Amino acid sequence: MALSYKARKRWSLIILLVGLPLYIVVAVTLADWLRRAFDGPPMIVELVVFVVLGFLWMLPFRAVFLGVGQPDPDDDQAER
C-alpha cells in the first residue's frame, strides 16, 4: 500500500519531531551502557557506534522521506 504525498509528508514530520528524539535517547542510553559495561571503550569505538546508529534510524523510513521535499505530484496548480 503506497502512501499519498500528504500522508508521507505528515508521517515524516511525526517521525522527525517525535521518533527521532526518542531514538536519540535510546542511542545515548546504549552508548552509556557500553561505557559502563566495558569500562569506558576508546573514543573511536563510541564514534563508530554513534555513526552507525545515526545511519540505522533512517533505513526503515526511506520510503516515507523519499520525495517529500519535491512539489506535490498530484497538485494541478503546481504545474501552471
All heavy atoms as a GROMACS GRO file, in nm:
protein
  642
    1MET      N    1   0.084  -0.118   0.000
    1MET     CA    2   0.000   0.000   0.000
    1MET      C    3   0.088   0.125   0.000
    1MET      O    4   0.164   0.149   0.092
    1MET     CB    5  -0.088  -0.002   0.124
    1MET     CG    6  -0.182   0.112   0.134
    1MET     SD    7  -0.295   0.086   0.271
    1MET     CE    8  -0.284   0.241   0.350
    2ALA      N    9   0.080   0.202  -0.105
    2ALA     CA   10   0.161   0.322  -0.117
    2ALA      C   11   0.093   0.439  -0.045
    2ALA      O   12  -0.029   0.455  -0.052
    2ALA     CB   13   0.181   0.356  -0.263
    3LEU      N   14   0.174   0.518   0.021
    3LEU     CA   15   0.122   0.635   0.090
    3LEU      C   16   0.109   0.752  -0.007
    3LEU      O   17   0.191   0.767  -0.098
    3LEU     CB   18   0.216   0.676   0.204
    3LEU     CG   19   0.225   0.582   0.322
    3LEU    CD1   20   0.335   0.628   0.416
    3LEU    CD2   21   0.094   0.575   0.397
    4SER      N   22   0.009   0.834   0.013
    4SER     CA   23  -0.005   0.953  -0.069
    4SER      C   24   0.103   1.054  -0.029
    4SER      O   25   0.170   1.041   0.074
    4SER     CB   26  -0.143   1.015  -0.051
    4SER     OG   27  -0.156   1.069   0.079
    5TYR      N   28   0.118   1.155  -0.110
    5TYR     CA   29   0.218   1.259  -0.084
    5TYR      C   30   0.192   1.327   0.050
    5TYR      O   31   0.283   1.345   0.131
    5TYR     CB   32   0.218   1.360  -0.198
    5TYR     CG   33   0.312   1.476  -0.175
    5TYR    CD1   34   0.448   1.461  -0.197
    5TYR    CD2   35   0.265   1.598  -0.129
    5TYR    CE1   36   0.535   1.566  -0.176
    5TYR    CE2   37   0.351   1.704  -0.107
    5TYR     CZ   38   0.486   1.687  -0.130
    5TYR     OH   39   0.572   1.792  -0.108
    6LYS      N   40   0.067   1.363   0.075
    6LYS     CA   41   0.033   1.431   0.200
    6LYS      C   42   0.054   1.341   0.320
    6LYS      O   43   0.100   1.385   0.426
    6LYS     CB   44  -0.111   1.483   0.196
    6LYS     CG   45  -0.127   1.600   0.104
    6LYS     CD   46  -0.267   1.657   0.108
    6LYS     CE   47  -0.276   1.774   0.014
    6LYS     NZ   48  -0.399   1.848   0.029
    7ALA      N   49   0.023   1.213   0.307
    7ALA     CA   50   0.044   1.119   0.417
    7ALA      C   51   0.193   1.102   0.446
    7ALA      O   52   0.234   1.099   0.562
    7ALA     CB   53  -0.019   0.984   0.384
    8ARG      N   54   0.273   1.093   0.340
    8ARG     CA   55   0.418   1.082   0.361
    8ARG      C   56   0.473   1.207   0.427
    8ARG      O   57   0.561   1.198   0.513
    8ARG     CB   58   0.489   1.058   0.228
    8ARG     CG   59   0.474   0.916   0.179
    8ARG     CD   60   0.559   0.888   0.058
    8ARG     NE   61   0.512   0.967  -0.056
    8ARG     CZ   62   0.591   1.032  -0.139
    8ARG    NH1   63   0.719   1.028  -0.125
    8ARG    NH2   64   0.539   1.102  -0.239
    9LYS      N   65   0.420   1.323   0.389
    9LYS     CA   66   0.467   1.448   0.448
    9LYS      C   67   0.432   1.453   0.598
    9LYS      O   68   0.514   1.492   0.681
    9LYS     CB   69   0.404   1.566   0.374
    9LYS     CG   70   0.478   1.693   0.392
    9LYS     CD   71   0.438   1.794   0.288
    9LYS     CE   72   0.533   1.908   0.294
    9LYS     NZ   73   0.522   1.998   0.184
   10ARG      N   74   0.310   1.412   0.631
   10ARG     CA   75   0.269   1.411   0.772
   10ARG      C   76   0.350   1.310   0.853
   10ARG      O   77   0.395   1.340   0.963
   10ARG     CB   78   0.120   1.379   0.782
   10ARG     CG   79   0.033   1.493   0.739
   10ARG     CD   80  -0.114   1.462   0.758
   10ARG     NE   81  -0.194   1.569   0.702
   10ARG     CZ   82  -0.286   1.551   0.609
   10ARG    NH1   83  -0.312   1.431   0.562
   10ARG    NH2   84  -0.353   1.653   0.562
   11TRP      N   85   0.367   1.190   0.798
   11TRP     CA   86   0.444   1.087   0.870
   11TRP      C   87   0.590   1.130   0.886
   11TRP      O   88   0.652   1.102   0.989
   11TRP     CB   89   0.436   0.953   0.798
   11TRP     CG   90   0.316   0.876   0.838
   11TRP    CD1   91   0.209   0.846   0.760
   11TRP    CD2   92   0.289   0.820   0.967
   11TRP    NE1   93   0.117   0.774   0.832
   11TRP    CE2   94   0.164   0.757   0.959
   11TRP    CE3   95   0.357   0.818   1.087
   11TRP    CZ2   96   0.107   0.692   1.068
   11TRP    CZ3   97   0.300   0.753   1.196
   11TRP    CH2   98   0.177   0.691   1.186
   12SER      N   99   0.646   1.198   0.788
   12SER     CA  100   0.784   1.242   0.801
   12SER      C  101   0.798   1.344   0.914
   12SER      O  102   0.895   1.341   0.989
   12SER     CB  103   0.836   1.298   0.670
   12SER     OG  104   0.766   1.415   0.633
   13LEU      N  105   0.700   1.433   0.927
   13LEU     CA  106   0.703   1.528   1.038
   13LEU      C  107   0.690   1.458   1.173
   13LEU      O  108   0.762   1.492   1.268
   13LEU     CB  109   0.591   1.632   1.023
   13LEU     CG  110   0.617   1.743   0.924
   13LEU    CD1  111   0.493   1.829   0.906
   13LEU    CD2  112   0.733   1.828   0.970
   14ILE      N  113   0.602   1.361   1.183
   14ILE     CA  114   0.586   1.286   1.308
   14ILE      C  115   0.715   1.211   1.342
   14ILE      O  116   0.760   1.212   1.457
   14ILE     CB  117   0.466   1.190   1.299
   14ILE    CG1  118   0.336   1.270   1.296
   14ILE    CG2  119   0.465   1.091   1.415
   14ILE    CD1  120   0.214   1.188   1.264
   15ILE      N  121   0.775   1.149   1.242
   15ILE     CA  122   0.898   1.075   1.265
   15ILE      C  123   1.009   1.168   1.310
   15ILE      O  124   1.084   1.138   1.405
   15ILE     CB  125   0.939   0.999   1.137
   15ILE    CG1  126   0.841   0.885   1.111
   15ILE    CG2  127   1.082   0.946   1.148
   15ILE    CD1  128   0.855   0.822   0.974
   16LEU      N  129   1.022   1.284   1.246
   16LEU     CA  130   1.129   1.377   1.281
   16LEU      C  131   1.106   1.446   1.415
   16LEU      O  132   1.201   1.470   1.490
   16LEU     CB  133   1.146   1.482   1.172
   16LEU     CG  134   1.208   1.430   1.042
   16LEU    CD1  135   1.209   1.541   0.938
   16LEU    CD2  136   1.349   1.379   1.066
   17LEU      N  137   0.982   1.478   1.448
   17LEU     CA  138   0.954   1.552   1.571
   17LEU      C  139   0.935   1.465   1.694
   17LEU      O  140   0.958   1.510   1.806
   17LEU     CB  141   0.831   1.642   1.552
   17LEU     CG  142   0.847   1.754   1.449
   17LEU    CD1  143   0.716   1.829   1.433
   17LEU    CD2  144   0.959   1.848   1.488
   18VAL      N  145   0.892   1.340   1.674
   18VAL     CA  146   0.867   1.251   1.789
   18VAL      C  147   0.964   1.133   1.788
   18VAL      O  148   1.030   1.104   1.888
   18VAL     CB  149   0.721   1.201   1.788
   18VAL    CG1  150   0.697   1.103   1.901
   18VAL    CG2  151   0.624   1.318   1.798
   19GLY      N  152   0.972   1.065   1.676
   19GLY     CA  153   1.052   0.943   1.670
   19GLY      C  154   1.201   0.966   1.681
   19GLY      O  155   1.271   0.891   1.750
   20LEU      N  156   1.252   1.066   1.613
   20LEU     CA  157   1.396   1.091   1.616
   20LEU      C  158   1.446   1.128   1.756
   20LEU      O  159   1.548   1.075   1.799
   20LEU     CB  160   1.435   1.195   1.512
   20LEU     CG  161   1.584   1.217   1.492
   20LEU    CD1  162   1.653   1.086   1.453
   20LEU    CD2  163   1.607   1.322   1.386
   21PRO      N  164   1.380   1.218   1.829
   21PRO     CA  165   1.426   1.243   1.965
   21PRO      C  166   1.423   1.117   2.055
   21PRO      O  167   1.515   1.097   2.135
   21PRO     CB  168   1.329   1.350   2.018
   21PRO     CG  169   1.283   1.420   1.896
   21PRO     CD  170   1.275   1.314   1.790
   22LEU      N  171   1.322   1.034   2.038
   22LEU     CA  172   1.318   0.910   2.115
   22LEU      C  173   1.434   0.819   2.076
   22LEU      O  174   1.497   0.755   2.162
   22LEU     CB  175   1.185   0.837   2.094
   22LEU     CG  176   1.062   0.903   2.155
   22LEU    CD1  177   0.936   0.827   2.115
   22LEU    CD2  178   1.075   0.910   2.305
   23TYR      N  179   1.464   0.812   1.948
   23TYR     CA  180   1.576   0.731   1.901
   23TYR      C  181   1.708   0.784   1.955
   23TYR      O  182   1.798   0.707   1.990
   23TYR     CB  183   1.577   0.727   1.749
   23TYR     CG  184   1.681   0.634   1.694
   23TYR    CD1  185   1.659   0.496   1.692
   23TYR    CD2  186   1.801   0.682   1.644
   23TYR    CE1  187   1.754   0.409   1.642
   23TYR    CE2  188   1.897   0.595   1.594
   23TYR     CZ  189   1.872   0.460   1.593
   23TYR     OH  190   1.968   0.374   1.545
   24ILE      N  191   1.723   0.915   1.964
   24ILE     CA  192   1.845   0.975   2.018
   24ILE      C  193   1.861   0.936   2.164
   24ILE      O  194   1.972   0.902   2.208
   24ILE     CB  195   1.843   1.128   1.999
   24ILE    CG1  196   1.859   1.162   1.852
   24ILE    CG2  197   1.952   1.195   2.082
   24ILE    CD1  198   1.835   1.306   1.818
   25VAL      N  199   1.753   0.937   2.239
   25VAL     CA  200   1.760   0.896   2.380
   25VAL      C  201   1.804   0.750   2.390
   25VAL      O  202   1.888   0.714   2.472
   25VAL     CB  203   1.624   0.919   2.450
   25VAL    CG1  204   1.619   0.852   2.585
   25VAL    CG2  205   1.596   1.067   2.461
   26VAL      N  206   1.750   0.665   2.304
   26VAL     CA  207   1.789   0.524   2.304
   26VAL      C  208   1.936   0.508   2.267
   26VAL      O  209   2.010   0.430   2.329
   26VAL     CB  210   1.698   0.442   2.209
   26VAL    CG1  211   1.752   0.302   2.188
   26VAL    CG2  212   1.557   0.438   2.262
   27ALA      N  213   1.983   0.583   2.168
   27ALA     CA  214   2.122   0.574   2.124
   27ALA      C  215   2.218   0.619   2.235
   27ALA      O  216   2.321   0.556   2.259
   27ALA     CB  217   2.144   0.657   1.998
   28VAL      N  218   2.186   0.728   2.302
   28VAL     CA  219   2.271   0.777   2.411
   28VAL      C  220   2.268   0.680   2.528
   28VAL      O  221   2.371   0.656   2.592
   28VAL     CB  222   2.227   0.920   2.453
   28VAL    CG1  223   2.297   0.963   2.579
   28VAL    CG2  224   2.253   1.017   2.340
   29THR      N  225   2.152   0.621   2.556
   29THR     CA  226   2.143   0.521   2.662
   29THR      C  227   2.229   0.400   2.629
   29THR      O  228   2.298   0.346   2.715
   29THR     CB  229   1.996   0.479   2.684
   29THR    OG1  230   1.920   0.596   2.714
   29THR    CG2  231   1.984   0.380   2.796
   30LEU      N  232   2.225   0.356   2.504
   30LEU     CA  233   2.308   0.244   2.461
   30LEU      C  234   2.457   0.277   2.475
   30LEU      O  235   2.535   0.195   2.523
   30LEU     CB  236   2.277   0.207   2.316
   30LEU     CG  237   2.363   0.097   2.254
   30LEU    CD1  238   2.339  -0.035   2.326
   30LEU    CD2  239   2.336   0.085   2.107
   31ALA      N  240   2.497   0.397   2.435
   31ALA     CA  241   2.638   0.437   2.448
   31ALA      C  242   2.678   0.444   2.595
   31ALA      O  243   2.790   0.404   2.631
   31ALA     CB  244   2.660   0.572   2.380
   32ASP      N  245   2.590   0.492   2.680
   32ASP     CA  246   2.618   0.497   2.823
   32ASP      C  247   2.632   0.356   2.880
   32ASP      O  248   2.720   0.329   2.963
   32ASP     CB  249   2.508   0.574   2.896
   32ASP     CG  250   2.543   0.601   3.040
   32ASP    OD1  251   2.659   0.639   3.065
   32ASP    OD2  252   2.454   0.584   3.126
   33TRP      N  253   2.546   0.265   2.836
   33TRP     CA  254   2.556   0.126   2.880
   33TRP      C  255   2.690   0.065   2.836
   33TRP      O  256   2.754  -0.008   2.911
   33TRP     CB  257   2.440   0.044   2.823
   33TRP     CG  258   2.451  -0.101   2.857
   33TRP    CD1  259   2.415  -0.160   2.973
   33TRP    CD2  260   2.503  -0.204   2.772
   33TRP    NE1  261   2.442  -0.294   2.967
   33TRP    CE2  262   2.496  -0.324   2.845
   33TRP    CE3  263   2.555  -0.205   2.643
   33TRP    CZ2  264   2.539  -0.445   2.792
   33TRP    CZ3  265   2.598  -0.325   2.591
   33TRP    CH2  266   2.590  -0.443   2.664
   34LEU      N  267   2.734   0.096   2.713
   34LEU     CA  268   2.864   0.047   2.665
   34LEU      C  269   2.978   0.100   2.752
   34LEU      O  270   3.074   0.029   2.781
   34LEU     CB  271   2.886   0.087   2.520
   34LEU     CG  272   2.810   0.008   2.415
   34LEU    CD1  273   2.829   0.071   2.277
   34LEU    CD2  274   2.854  -0.136   2.414
   35ARG      N  275   2.968   0.227   2.792
   35ARG     CA  276   3.072   0.285   2.879
   35ARG      C  277   3.080   0.210   3.011
   35ARG      O  278   3.188   0.184   3.062
   35ARG     CB  279   3.043   0.433   2.905
   35ARG     CG  280   3.086   0.522   2.796
   35ARG     CD  281   3.074   0.669   2.838
   35ARG     NE  282   3.049   0.746   2.717
   35ARG     CZ  283   2.937   0.809   2.689
   35ARG    NH1  284   2.838   0.808   2.775
   35ARG    NH2  285   2.923   0.874   2.576
   36ARG      N  286   2.964   0.180   3.069
   36ARG     CA  287   2.963   0.110   3.198
   36ARG      C  288   3.002  -0.036   3.184
   36ARG      O  289   3.074  -0.089   3.268
   36ARG     CB  290   2.826   0.121   3.264
   36ARG     CG  291   2.801   0.258   3.326
   36ARG     CD  292   2.669   0.264   3.398
   36ARG     NE  293   2.567   0.290   3.295
   36ARG     CZ  294   2.450   0.228   3.287
   36ARG    NH1  295   2.419   0.137   3.374
   36ARG    NH2  296   2.366   0.257   3.192
   37ALA      N  297   2.955  -0.102   3.079
   37ALA     CA  298   2.980  -0.246   3.063
   37ALA      C  299   3.126  -0.275   3.029
   37ALA      O  300   3.180  -0.375   3.074
   37ALA     CB  301   2.888  -0.303   2.956
   38PHE      N  302   3.188  -0.190   2.950
   38PHE     CA  303   3.325  -0.217   2.905
   38PHE      C  304   3.425  -0.120   2.965
   38PHE      O  305   3.535  -0.104   2.912
   38PHE     CB  306   3.331  -0.213   2.752
   38PHE     CG  307   3.247  -0.320   2.688
   38PHE    CD1  308   3.129  -0.288   2.623
   38PHE    CD2  309   3.286  -0.453   2.695
   38PHE    CE1  310   3.052  -0.387   2.564
   38PHE    CE2  311   3.209  -0.552   2.637
   38PHE     CZ  312   3.092  -0.519   2.572
   39ASP      N  313   3.390  -0.056   3.074
   39ASP     CA  314   3.479   0.032   3.148
   39ASP      C  315   3.541   0.140   3.059
   39ASP      O  316   3.662   0.156   3.054
   39ASP     CB  317   3.587  -0.049   3.219
   39ASP     CG  318   3.652   0.029   3.331
   39ASP    OD1  319   3.584   0.116   3.390
   39ASP    OD2  320   3.770   0.005   3.359
   40GLY      N  321   3.455   0.208   2.986
   40GLY     CA  322   3.498   0.320   2.902
   40GLY      C  323   3.574   0.277   2.779
   40GLY      O  324   3.696   0.279   2.778
   41PRO      N  325   3.503   0.236   2.673
   41PRO     CA  326   3.572   0.197   2.550
   41PRO      C  327   3.643   0.318   2.488
   41PRO      O  328   3.611   0.433   2.521
   41PRO     CB  329   3.458   0.148   2.459
   41PRO     CG  330   3.337   0.214   2.511
   41PRO     CD  331   3.357   0.230   2.658
   42PRO      N  332   3.736   0.294   2.400
   42PRO     CA  333   3.806   0.407   2.336
   42PRO      C  334   3.707   0.499   2.262
   42PRO      O  335   3.600   0.455   2.220
   42PRO     CB  336   3.899   0.339   2.236
   42PRO     CG  337   3.913   0.199   2.285
   42PRO     CD  338   3.788   0.166   2.359
   43MET      N  339   3.747   0.622   2.248
   43MET     CA  340   3.659   0.722   2.187
   43MET      C  341   3.623   0.683   2.042
   43MET      O  342   3.512   0.711   1.998
   43MET     CB  343   3.723   0.860   2.191
   43MET     CG  344   3.631   0.971   2.145
   43MET     SD  345   3.705   1.133   2.154
   43MET     CE  346   3.701   1.163   2.329
   44ILE      N  347   3.714   0.620   1.972
   44ILE     CA  348   3.686   0.582   1.833
   44ILE      C  349   3.574   0.479   1.827
   44ILE      O  350   3.492   0.480   1.735
   44ILE     CB  351   3.815   0.531   1.762
   44ILE    CG1  352   3.792   0.518   1.612
   44ILE    CG2  353   3.862   0.400   1.820
   44ILE    CD1  354   3.785   0.647   1.541
   45VAL      N  355   3.565   0.391   1.926
   45VAL     CA  356   3.456   0.292   1.930
   45VAL      C  357   3.323   0.362   1.952
   45VAL      O  358   3.223   0.330   1.886
   45VAL     CB  359   3.483   0.186   2.041
   45VAL    CG1  360   3.364   0.094   2.056
   45VAL    CG2  361   3.610   0.108   2.011
   46GLU      N  362   3.320   0.459   2.042
   46GLU     CA  363   3.198   0.535   2.065
   46GLU      C  364   3.158   0.612   1.940
   46GLU      O  365   3.040   0.619   1.906
   46GLU     CB  366   3.216   0.631   2.181
   46GLU     CG  367   3.221   0.563   2.316
   46GLU     CD  368   3.225   0.663   2.429
   46GLU    OE1  369   3.165   0.772   2.414
   46GLU    OE2  370   3.286   0.632   2.531
   47LEU      N  371   3.255   0.668   1.870
   47LEU     CA  372   3.227   0.741   1.747
   47LEU      C  373   3.166   0.648   1.643
   47LEU      O  374   3.067   0.683   1.578
   47LEU     CB  375   3.355   0.805   1.692
   47LEU     CG  376   3.340   0.879   1.560
   47LEU    CD1  377   3.253   1.002   1.577
   47LEU    CD2  378   3.476   0.915   1.504
   48VAL      N  379   3.222   0.529   1.629
   48VAL     CA  380   3.169   0.432   1.533
   48VAL      C  381   3.026   0.393   1.570
   48VAL      O  382   2.939   0.383   1.483
   48VAL     CB  383   3.261   0.308   1.524
   48VAL    CG1  384   3.195   0.196   1.447
   48VAL    CG2  385   3.394   0.346   1.460
   49VAL      N  386   3.001   0.372   1.699
   49VAL     CA  387   2.866   0.336   1.745
   49VAL      C  388   2.767   0.446   1.709
   49VAL      O  389   2.659   0.420   1.654
   49VAL     CB  390   2.864   0.308   1.897
   49VAL    CG1  391   2.722   0.301   1.950
   49VAL    CG2  392   2.939   0.180   1.928
   50PHE      N  393   2.803   0.572   1.734
   50PHE     CA  394   2.712   0.682   1.705
   50PHE      C  395   2.692   0.700   1.554
   50PHE      O  396   2.581   0.731   1.510
   50PHE     CB  397   2.762   0.812   1.767
   50PHE     CG  398   2.726   0.826   1.912
   50PHE    CD1  399   2.825   0.835   2.009
   50PHE    CD2  400   2.594   0.829   1.954
   50PHE    CE1  401   2.793   0.847   2.143
   50PHE    CE2  402   2.560   0.841   2.086
   50PHE     CZ  403   2.660   0.850   2.182
   51VAL      N  404   2.796   0.681   1.475
   51VAL     CA  405   2.783   0.694   1.330
   51VAL      C  406   2.691   0.585   1.275
   51VAL      O  407   2.602   0.611   1.193
   51VAL     CB  408   2.921   0.693   1.261
   51VAL    CG1  409   2.907   0.678   1.111
   51VAL    CG2  410   2.998   0.819   1.295
   52VAL      N  411   2.712   0.461   1.322
   52VAL     CA  412   2.628   0.350   1.276
   52VAL      C  413   2.483   0.372   1.317
   52VAL      O  414   2.391   0.357   1.236
   52VAL     CB  415   2.681   0.216   1.329
   52VAL    CG1  416   2.582   0.104   1.307
   52VAL    CG2  417   2.814   0.183   1.264
   53LEU      N  418   2.461   0.410   1.442
   53LEU     CA  419   2.324   0.436   1.487
   53LEU      C  420   2.263   0.556   1.414
   53LEU      O  421   2.143   0.561   1.392
   53LEU     CB  422   2.322   0.459   1.638
   53LEU     CG  423   2.348   0.335   1.723
   53LEU    CD1  424   2.355   0.374   1.871
   53LEU    CD2  425   2.243   0.230   1.701
   54GLY      N  426   2.346   0.652   1.377
   54GLY     CA  427   2.297   0.768   1.303
   54GLY      C  428   2.244   0.732   1.165
   54GLY      O  429   2.154   0.796   1.113
   55PHE      N  430   2.302   0.630   1.103
   55PHE     CA  431   2.253   0.585   0.973
   55PHE      C  432   2.140   0.484   0.985
   55PHE      O  433   2.054   0.477   0.898
   55PHE     CB  434   2.367   0.526   0.890
   55PHE     CG  435   2.455   0.630   0.828
   55PHE    CD1  436   2.579   0.657   0.881
   55PHE    CD2  437   2.411   0.702   0.719
   55PHE    CE1  438   2.660   0.754   0.825
   55PHE    CE2  439   2.492   0.800   0.662
   55PHE     CZ  440   2.616   0.825   0.716
   56LEU      N  441   2.139   0.405   1.090
   56LEU     CA  442   2.039   0.300   1.104
   56LEU      C  443   1.896   0.352   1.120
   56LEU      O  444   1.801   0.288   1.076
   56LEU     CB  445   2.073   0.209   1.221
   56LEU     CG  446   2.182   0.107   1.198
   56LEU    CD1  447   2.202   0.024   1.325
   56LEU    CD2  448   2.151   0.017   1.081
   57TRP      N  449   1.879   0.468   1.181
   57TRP     CA  450   1.744   0.516   1.208
   57TRP      C  451   1.669   0.548   1.079
   57TRP      O  452   1.548   0.538   1.072
   57TRP     CB  453   1.744   0.638   1.299
   57TRP     CG  454   1.783   0.766   1.232
   57TRP    CD1  455   1.907   0.818   1.223
   57TRP    CD2  456   1.696   0.857   1.163
   57TRP    NE1  457   1.905   0.935   1.153
   57TRP    CE2  458   1.777   0.962   1.115
   57TRP    CE3  459   1.560   0.861   1.138
   57TRP    CZ2  460   1.725   1.068   1.044
   57TRP    CZ3  461   1.508   0.967   1.067
   57TRP    CH2  462   1.590   1.070   1.021
   58MET      N  463   1.742   0.588   0.975
   58MET     CA  464   1.674   0.632   0.854
   58MET      C  465   1.643   0.521   0.755
   58MET      O  466   1.560   0.538   0.667
   58MET     CB  467   1.752   0.742   0.786
   58MET     CG  468   1.885   0.702   0.733
   58MET     SD  469   1.968   0.842   0.663
   58MET     CE  470   2.135   0.791   0.688
   59LEU      N  471   1.706   0.407   0.768
   59LEU     CA  472   1.684   0.300   0.672
   59LEU      C  473   1.539   0.251   0.666
   59LEU      O  474   1.485   0.236   0.556
   59LEU     CB  475   1.780   0.184   0.700
   59LEU     CG  476   1.926   0.212   0.672
   59LEU    CD1  477   2.012   0.092   0.709
   59LEU    CD2  478   1.948   0.252   0.529
   60PRO      N  479   1.472   0.227   0.778
   60PRO     CA  480   1.333   0.181   0.767
   60PRO      C  481   1.237   0.287   0.713
   60PRO      O  482   1.130   0.255   0.663
   60PRO     CB  483   1.293   0.144   0.910
   60PRO     CG  484   1.415   0.152   0.992
   60PRO     CD  485   1.517   0.226   0.916
   61PHE      N  486   1.275   0.413   0.721
   61PHE     CA  487   1.186   0.522   0.683
   61PHE      C  488   1.220   0.584   0.547
   61PHE      O  489   1.169   0.689   0.511
   61PHE     CB  490   1.187   0.631   0.790
   61PHE     CG  491   1.149   0.581   0.925
   61PHE    CD1  492   1.239   0.586   1.029
   61PHE    CD2  493   1.024   0.528   0.948
   61PHE    CE1  494   1.205   0.538   1.154
   61PHE    CE2  495   0.989   0.480   1.072
   61PHE     CZ  496   1.080   0.486   1.176
   62ARG      N  497   1.305   0.520   0.472
   62ARG     CA  498   1.347   0.574   0.343
   62ARG      C  499   1.228   0.600   0.251
   62ARG      O  500   1.220   0.704   0.184
   62ARG     CB  501   1.445   0.478   0.277
   62ARG     CG  502   1.501   0.533   0.149
   62ARG     CD  503   1.612   0.443   0.096
   62ARG     NE  504   1.670   0.503  -0.022
   62ARG     CZ  505   1.644   0.460  -0.144
   62ARG    NH1  506   1.567   0.357  -0.164
   62ARG    NH2  507   1.699   0.520  -0.248
   63ALA      N  508   1.135   0.508   0.247
   63ALA     CA  509   1.018   0.524   0.158
   63ALA      C  510   0.930   0.641   0.202
   63ALA      O  511   0.867   0.706   0.118
   63ALA     CB  512   0.937   0.395   0.157
   64VAL      N  513   0.927   0.669   0.331
   64VAL     CA  514   0.844   0.780   0.380
   64VAL      C  515   0.905   0.914   0.340
   64VAL      O  516   0.835   1.005   0.297
   64VAL     CB  517   0.829   0.773   0.534
   64VAL    CG1  518   0.756   0.895   0.587
   64VAL    CG2  519   0.756   0.646   0.574
   65PHE      N  520   1.037   0.926   0.350
   65PHE     CA  521   1.103   1.053   0.322
   65PHE      C  522   1.129   1.077   0.174
   65PHE      O  523   1.158   1.190   0.134
   65PHE     CB  524   1.236   1.060   0.397
   65PHE     CG  525   1.220   1.074   0.546
   65PHE    CD1  526   1.262   0.973   0.631
   65PHE    CD2  527   1.162   1.186   0.600
   65PHE    CE1  528   1.248   0.985   0.767
   65PHE    CE2  529   1.147   1.200   0.736
   65PHE     CZ  530   1.190   1.099   0.820
   66LEU      N  531   1.118   0.976   0.092
   66LEU     CA  532   1.150   0.988  -0.049
   66LEU      C  533   1.054   1.084  -0.120
   66LEU      O  534   0.935   1.063  -0.125
   66LEU     CB  535   1.143   0.850  -0.116
   66LEU     CG  536   1.205   0.838  -0.252
   66LEU    CD1  537   1.354   0.867  -0.244
   66LEU    CD2  538   1.184   0.698  -0.307
   67GLY      N  539   1.108   1.193  -0.171
   67GLY     CA  540   1.030   1.288  -0.248
   67GLY      C  541   0.948   1.387  -0.168
   67GLY      O  542   0.870   1.463  -0.227
   68VAL      N  543   0.964   1.392  -0.036
   68VAL     CA  544   0.883   1.483   0.045
   68VAL      C  545   0.919   1.629   0.018
   68VAL      O  546   0.835   1.717   0.022
   68VAL     CB  547   0.898   1.449   0.195
   68VAL    CG1  548   0.835   1.554   0.283
   68VAL    CG2  549   0.835   1.315   0.224
   69GLY      N  550   1.043   1.655  -0.018
   69GLY     CA  551   1.086   1.793  -0.045
   69GLY      C  552   1.046   1.843  -0.182
   69GLY      O  553   1.064   1.960  -0.213
   70GLN      N  554   0.992   1.758  -0.266
   70GLN     CA  555   0.952   1.795  -0.401
   70GLN      C  556   0.809   1.849  -0.400
   70GLN      O  557   0.734   1.825  -0.306
   70GLN     CB  558   0.959   1.672  -0.493
   70GLN     CG  559   1.094   1.606  -0.497
   70GLN     CD  560   1.200   1.697  -0.555
   70GLN    OE1  561   1.174   1.775  -0.646
   70GLN    NE2  562   1.321   1.688  -0.501
   71PRO      N  563   0.770   1.921  -0.505
   71PRO     CA  564   0.631   1.967  -0.514
   71PRO      C  565   0.535   1.847  -0.521
   71PRO      O  566   0.571   1.740  -0.569
   71PRO     CB  567   0.626   2.046  -0.644
   71PRO     CG  568   0.766   2.072  -0.681
   71PRO     CD  569   0.851   1.970  -0.615
   72ASP      N  570   0.413   1.870  -0.476
   72ASP     CA  571   0.312   1.765  -0.476
   72ASP      C  572   0.283   1.721  -0.620
   72ASP      O  573   0.241   1.800  -0.703
   72ASP     CB  574   0.184   1.817  -0.411
   72ASP     CG  575   0.079   1.710  -0.390
   72ASP    OD1  576   0.100   1.596  -0.436
   72ASP    OD2  577  -0.024   1.739  -0.326
   73PRO      N  578   0.306   1.595  -0.651
   73PRO     CA  579   0.283   1.550  -0.790
   73PRO      C  580   0.135   1.545  -0.828
   73PRO      O  581   0.102   1.547  -0.947
   73PRO     CB  582   0.344   1.410  -0.793
   73PRO     CG  583   0.346   1.365  -0.652
   73PRO     CD  584   0.358   1.489  -0.568
   74ASP      N  585   0.046   1.541  -0.732
   74ASP     CA  586  -0.097   1.536  -0.759
   74ASP      C  587  -0.160   1.674  -0.768
   74ASP      O  588  -0.277   1.687  -0.803
   74ASP     CB  589  -0.169   1.455  -0.652
   74ASP     CG  590  -0.120   1.312  -0.649
   74ASP    OD1  591  -0.082   1.260  -0.756
   74ASP    OD2  592  -0.119   1.252  -0.540
   75ASP      N  593  -0.085   1.779  -0.737
   75ASP     CA  594  -0.138   1.915  -0.737
   75ASP      C  595  -0.134   1.971  -0.879
   75ASP      O  596  -0.029   1.987  -0.939
   75ASP     CB  597  -0.057   2.002  -0.642
   75ASP     CG  598  -0.118   2.138  -0.620
   75ASP    OD1  599  -0.238   2.156  -0.654
   75ASP    OD2  600  -0.049   2.226  -0.569
   76ASP      N  601  -0.251   2.002  -0.934
   76ASP     CA  602  -0.259   2.055  -1.070
   76ASP      C  603  -0.208   2.199  -1.080
   76ASP      O  604  -0.161   2.241  -1.184
   76ASP     CB  605  -0.401   2.048  -1.122
   76ASP     CG  606  -0.447   1.904  -1.142
   76ASP    OD1  607  -0.360   1.818  -1.165
   76ASP    OD2  608  -0.569   1.880  -1.134
   77GLN      N  609  -0.221   2.275  -0.973
   77GLN     CA  610  -0.178   2.416  -0.975
   77GLN      C  611  -0.026   2.429  -0.977
   77GLN      O  612   0.027   2.528  -1.022
   77GLN     CB  613  -0.234   2.489  -0.855
   77GLN     CG  614  -0.384   2.501  -0.858
   77GLN     CD  615  -0.438   2.568  -0.734
   77GLN    OE1  616  -0.364   2.598  -0.641
   77GLN    NE2  617  -0.568   2.590  -0.731
   78ALA      N  618   0.045   2.329  -0.928
   78ALA     CA  619   0.192   2.337  -0.925
   78ALA      C  620   0.250   2.330  -1.066
   78ALA      O  621   0.359   2.380  -1.091
   78ALA     CB  622   0.249   2.222  -0.842
   79GLU      N  623   0.178   2.274  -1.161
   79GLU     CA  624   0.227   2.262  -1.297
   79GLU      C  625   0.210   2.394  -1.374
   79GLU      O  626   0.275   2.415  -1.474
   79GLU     CB  627   0.152   2.150  -1.370
   79GLU     CG  628   0.180   2.013  -1.312
   79GLU     CD  629   0.099   1.906  -1.379
   79GLU    OE1  630   0.026   1.936  -1.475
   79GLU    OE2  631   0.106   1.790  -1.334
   80ARG      N  632   0.124   2.480  -1.330
   80ARG     CA  633   0.097   2.605  -1.402
   80ARG      C  634   0.195   2.712  -1.371
   80ARG      O  635   0.259   2.735  -1.286
   80ARG     CB  636  -0.044   2.654  -1.369
   80ARG     CG  637  -0.148   2.559  -1.422
   80ARG     CD  638  -0.284   2.606  -1.387
   80ARG     NE  639  -0.379   2.499  -1.419
   80ARG     CZ  640  -0.504   2.500  -1.385
   80ARG    NH1  641  -0.553   2.600  -1.318
   80ARG    NH2  642  -0.581   2.402  -1.416
   0.00000   0.00000   0.00000
